[in-house]
Amino acid sequence: MRQRLLIIFVTALFCGAVHAQNALVHPWMNKRVAYFGDSITDPKNNGSKVKYWNFLQDWLGITPYVYGISGRQWNDIPNQTDKLKAQHGDEVDAIMIFIGTNDFNDGVPIGEWYDIQEEEVMAGIHETKHIVTRKRMHPIMTTDTYKGRINIALDKLKRAYPTKQIILLTPIHRAGFYANDKNWQPTEDYYNRCGEPLQRYIDAVKEAGNIWAVPVIDLHALSGLFPLMDEHVQYFKDGAIDRLHPNDKGHERIARTLYYQLSVLPCTF
């Protein structure tokens, strides 16, 4: 009897250890991930030697497909989608989109998500179905506004990759970037030329998550990066001329934030 109890005890310990080990396996381990975005994602940008996706590659064995290009805005996401499709087809597990800071800087109007029109539709609640007139929302598809660009991009992505995980990352805080007389970008506490604050562009990305059923990781809040303070210069390329692009240390902080946020999101379905 004692021997049987000992066997049961050892077996329970072994099963518990296996269960605990399995529970510790990160769901994004060894996956294939496409990264869409701008200069913060672009491997050619010299703000840092390594990018956030390099860290995720090292820590999780992720195979990165990187399509971010410096200066790009939300209207370039359809192009990045086409490139991914042409080069890798469906051989990708997830797609992350980290873009929007250039839309703000360029003064792209926020716009609206929907055009609302009255239409006739068949309906019946506790009565025989019949024709009624109701308001209907039609997504606005235009490259002239920020929300219109997001609508176009996510409509295309969710049709091209209906079974893949798509995740939106909000832009991080931004301070001055003074490359030259033709590229002089003030700090985020100034409204842009169309009279909008950065926060409205951040909020639009969060809204897009609900509208298009995609998870949003709010790097604007969760990364902790705040270049408007001199104490945070240590995370950016140059305190005097570039508090827009994170340096190696800044990218590591972004990557650590993503590591833990991604641990509660499925990569594959």
GUTI-123823 format. One record per residue (C-alpha): residue in one letter; x negated, y, z. Coordinates in steps of 0.25 Angstrom, whole numbers. Layout:
<rs>
+------+-------+-------+-------+
! rest !  east ! north !    up !
+------+-------+-------+-------+
!    a !     X !     Y !     Z !
...
+------+-------+-------+-------+
</rs>
This chain:
<rs>
+------+-------+-------+-------+
! rest !  east ! north !    up !
+------+-------+-------+-------+
!    m !     0 !     0 !     0 !
!    r !   -11 !    10 !     4 !
!    q !   -18 !     6 !    -9 !
!    r !    -6 !     9 !   -17 !
!    l !    -4 !    23 !   -10 !
!    l !   -19 !    26 !   -13 !
!    i !   -17 !    23 !   -28 !
!    i !    -4 !    31 !   -28 !
!    f !   -12 !    43 !   -21 !
!    v !   -24 !    42 !   -31 !
!    t !   -15 !    41 !   -43 !
!    a !    -7 !    54 !   -38 !
!    l !   -20 !    61 !   -36 !
!    f !   -25 !    58 !   -50 !
!    c !   -11 !    61 !   -56 !
!    g !   -11 !    74 !   -49 !
!    a !   -25 !    78 !   -53 !
!    v !   -22 !    75 !   -68 !
!    h !    -9 !    83 !   -67 !
!    a !   -17 !    95 !   -61 !
!    q !   -28 !    94 !   -71 !
!    n !   -17 !    94 !   -82 !
!    a !   -11 !   106 !   -76 !
!    l !   -24 !   113 !   -77 !
!    v !   -25 !   112 !   -92 !
!    h !   -23 !   125 !   -98 !
!    p !   -12 !   124 !  -109 !
!    w !   -20 !   132 !  -119 !
!    m !   -33 !   123 !  -117 !
!    n !   -39 !   119 !  -131 !
!    k !   -28 !   126 !  -139 !
!    r !   -28 !   134 !  -152 !
!    v !   -24 !   149 !  -150 !
!    a !   -23 !   160 !  -160 !
!    y !   -26 !   174 !  -155 !
!    f !   -20 !   186 !  -163 !
!    g !   -24 !   200 !  -159 !
!    d !   -33 !   212 !  -161 !
!    s !   -47 !   216 !  -157 !
!    i !   -46 !   210 !  -143 !
!    t !   -44 !   196 !  -149 !
!    d !   -53 !   199 !  -162 !
!    p !   -66 !   191 !  -160 !
!    k !   -73 !   202 !  -169 !
!    n !   -70 !   213 !  -159 !
!    n !   -82 !   216 !  -151 !
!    g !   -75 !   221 !  -138 !
!    s !   -80 !   207 !  -132 !
!    k !   -88 !   195 !  -136 !
!    v !   -77 !   186 !  -132 !
!    k !   -62 !   187 !  -132 !
!    y !   -51 !   182 !  -123 !
!    w !   -49 !   170 !  -133 !
!    n !   -63 !   166 !  -132 !
!    f !   -62 !   164 !  -117 !
!    l !   -49 !   156 !  -119 !
!    q !   -56 !   148 !  -129 !
!    d !   -67 !   145 !  -119 !
!    w !   -58 !   142 !  -107 !
!    l !   -47 !   135 !  -114 !
!    g !   -53 !   129 !  -127 !
!    i !   -44 !   137 !  -135 !
!    t !   -47 !   138 !  -150 !
!    p !   -45 !   152 !  -154 !
!    y !   -39 !   157 !  -167 !
!    v !   -42 !   172 !  -167 !
!    y !   -35 !   182 !  -176 !
!    g !   -36 !   195 !  -168 !
!    i !   -42 !   207 !  -176 !
!    s !   -46 !   220 !  -171 !
!    g !   -36 !   231 !  -173 !
!    r !   -24 !   222 !  -176 !
!    q !   -10 !   225 !  -171 !
!    w !     3 !   217 !  -170 !
!    n !     5 !   218 !  -185 !
!    d !    -7 !   209 !  -188 !
!    i !    -2 !   197 !  -180 !
!    p !     6 !   191 !  -192 !
!    n !    -8 !   192 !  -200 !
!    q !   -15 !   185 !  -188 !
!    t !    -4 !   174 !  -188 !
!    d !    -6 !   172 !  -203 !
!    k !   -21 !   170 !  -201 !
!    l !   -18 !   160 !  -190 !
!    k !    -8 !   152 !  -199 !
!    a !   -18 !   152 !  -211 !
!    q !   -30 !   147 !  -203 !
!    h !   -24 !   138 !  -192 !
!    g !    -9 !   135 !  -196 !
!    d !    -2 !   129 !  -185 !
!    e !   -15 !   124 !  -178 !
!    v !   -14 !   134 !  -167 !
!    d !    -8 !   132 !  -153 !
!    a !    -5 !   147 !  -149 !
!    i !    -6 !   161 !  -153 !
!    m !    -9 !   173 !  -144 !
!    i !    -7 !   188 !  -149 !
!    f !   -15 !   199 !  -142 !
!    i !   -12 !   212 !  -149 !
!    g !    -5 !   225 !  -148 !
!    t !   -15 !   235 !  -143 !
!    n !   -18 !   240 !  -157 !
!    d !    -3 !   242 !  -160 !
!    f !    -3 !   251 !  -148 !
!    n !   -15 !   259 !  -152 !
!    d !   -10 !   261 !  -166 !
!    g !     3 !   266 !  -161 !
!    v !    12 !   255 !  -167 !
!    p !    26 !   259 !  -163 !
!    i !    33 !   249 !  -153 !
!    g !    46 !   248 !  -161 !
!    e !    57 !   238 !  -157 !
!    w !    59 !   223 !  -157 !
!    y !    72 !   222 !  -164 !
!    d !    81 !   229 !  -174 !
!    i !    95 !   227 !  -168 !
!    q !   107 !   226 !  -177 !
!    e !   122 !   222 !  -176 !
!    e !   125 !   209 !  -183 !
!    e !   137 !   200 !  -184 !
!    v !   135 !   186 !  -178 !
!    m !   144 !   174 !  -174 !
!    a !   146 !   173 !  -159 !
!    g !   156 !   167 !  -149 !
!    i !   155 !   167 !  -134 !
!    h !   168 !   160 !  -127 !
!    e !   175 !   163 !  -140 !
!    t !   175 !   158 !  -155 !
!    k !   163 !   163 !  -162 !
!    h !   165 !   175 !  -171 !
!    i !   157 !   186 !  -178 !
!    v !   152 !   197 !  -168 !
!    t !   143 !   209 !  -170 !
!    r !   130 !   209 !  -161 !
!    k !   117 !   216 !  -161 !
!    r !   105 !   208 !  -166 !
!    m !    91 !   210 !  -164 !
!    h !    81 !   208 !  -176 !
!    p !    66 !   209 !  -174 !
!    i !    60 !   221 !  -180 !
!    m !    49 !   216 !  -189 !
!    t !    40 !   228 !  -193 !
!    t !    25 !   231 !  -192 !
!    d !    28 !   246 !  -189 !
!    t !    31 !   243 !  -174 !
!    y !    24 !   235 !  -163 !
!    k !    36 !   226 !  -160 !
!    g !    39 !   224 !  -174 !
!    r !    25 !   219 !  -176 !
!    i !    26 !   210 !  -165 !
!    n !    40 !   205 !  -170 !
!    i !    33 !   202 !  -184 !
!    a !    21 !   195 !  -178 !
!    l !    29 !   186 !  -168 !
!    d !    39 !   182 !  -178 !
!    k !    28 !   178 !  -188 !
!    l !    20 !   170 !  -177 !
!    k !    32 !   163 !  -171 !
!    r !    37 !   158 !  -185 !
!    a !    22 !   154 !  -189 !
!    y !    19 !   147 !  -175 !
!    p !    33 !   143 !  -169 !
!    t !    27 !   132 !  -161 !
!    k !    15 !   140 !  -156 !
!    q !    13 !   148 !  -143 !
!    i !    12 !   163 !  -146 !
!    i !     7 !   172 !  -135 !
!    l !     7 !   187 !  -134 !
!    l !    -4 !   195 !  -127 !
!    t !    -1 !   209 !  -123 !
!    p !   -12 !   219 !  -126 !
!    i !   -21 !   223 !  -114 !
!    h !   -23 !   237 !  -109 !
!    r !   -31 !   246 !  -117 !
!    a !   -40 !   258 !  -114 !
!    g !   -48 !   267 !  -124 !
!    f !   -55 !   261 !  -137 !
!    y !   -64 !   272 !  -144 !
!    a !   -70 !   265 !  -156 !
!    n !   -71 !   278 !  -164 !
!    d !   -64 !   290 !  -168 !
!    k !   -54 !   282 !  -177 !
!    n !   -52 !   272 !  -166 !
!    w !   -50 !   279 !  -153 !
!    q !   -39 !   272 !  -144 !
!    p !   -35 !   279 !  -131 !
!    t !   -32 !   271 !  -118 !
!    e !   -18 !   264 !  -116 !
!    d !   -13 !   275 !  -107 !
!    y !   -10 !   284 !  -119 !
!    y !     2 !   281 !  -128 !
!    n !    -1 !   277 !  -142 !
!    r !     2 !   286 !  -154 !
!    c !    16 !   281 !  -155 !
!    g !    19 !   285 !  -141 !
!    e !    19 !   271 !  -135 !
!    p !    11 !   266 !  -123 !
!    l !     3 !   253 !  -123 !
!    q !    13 !   246 !  -113 !
!    r !    24 !   246 !  -124 !
!    y !    16 !   238 !  -133 !
!    i !    13 !   228 !  -121 !
!    d !    27 !   227 !  -118 !
!    a !    31 !   224 !  -132 !
!    v !    22 !   212 !  -132 !
!    k !    29 !   207 !  -120 !
!    e !    42 !   209 !  -126 !
!    a !    38 !   202 !  -138 !
!    g !    36 !   190 !  -130 !
!    n !    50 !   189 !  -126 !
!    i !    55 !   193 !  -140 !
!    w !    47 !   182 !  -147 !
!    a !    46 !   172 !  -136 !
!    v !    31 !   172 !  -134 !
!    p !    23 !   173 !  -121 !
!    v !    16 !   186 !  -118 !
!    i !     3 !   187 !  -110 !
!    d !     2 !   201 !  -104 !
!    l !   -13 !   204 !  -105 !
!    h !   -10 !   219 !  -103 !
!    a !    -6 !   215 !   -89 !
!    l !   -12 !   202 !   -86 !
!    s !   -26 !   204 !   -91 !
!    g !   -29 !   215 !   -81 !
!    l !   -37 !   223 !   -91 !
!    f !   -36 !   238 !   -89 !
!    p !   -46 !   246 !   -97 !
!    l !   -40 !   259 !   -93 !
!    m !   -48 !   257 !   -80 !
!    d !   -63 !   259 !   -80 !
!    e !   -64 !   247 !   -71 !
!    h !   -59 !   238 !   -82 !
!    v !   -69 !   242 !   -92 !
!    q !   -77 !   230 !   -89 !
!    y !   -66 !   222 !   -97 !
!    f !   -67 !   230 !  -110 !
!    k !   -78 !   233 !  -121 !
!    d !   -82 !   247 !  -117 !
!    g !   -77 !   256 !  -106 !
!    a !   -80 !   269 !  -115 !
!    i !   -75 !   265 !  -128 !
!    d !   -67 !   252 !  -128 !
!    r !   -57 !   248 !  -117 !
!    l !   -48 !   241 !  -127 !
!    h !   -56 !   228 !  -130 !
!    p !   -59 !   219 !  -118 !
!    n !   -74 !   214 !  -117 !
!    d !   -78 !   200 !  -113 !
!    k !   -73 !   202 !   -99 !
!    g !   -60 !   208 !  -103 !
!    h !   -57 !   196 !  -113 !
!    e !   -60 !   186 !  -102 !
!    r !   -50 !   193 !   -93 !
!    i !   -40 !   192 !  -105 !
!    a !   -43 !   177 !  -107 !
!    r !   -42 !   174 !   -92 !
!    t !   -28 !   180 !   -92 !
!    l !   -24 !   172 !  -104 !
!    y !   -30 !   160 !   -98 !
!    y !   -20 !   160 !   -87 !
!    q !    -8 !   166 !   -94 !
!    l !    -9 !   155 !  -105 !
!    s !   -10 !   144 !   -94 !
!    v !     5 !   145 !   -92 !
!    l !     9 !   146 !  -107 !
!    p !     9 !   134 !  -117 !
!    c !     0 !   135 !  -128 !
!    t !     7 !   124 !  -136 !
!    f !    21 !   119 !  -137 !
+------+-------+-------+-------+
</rs>
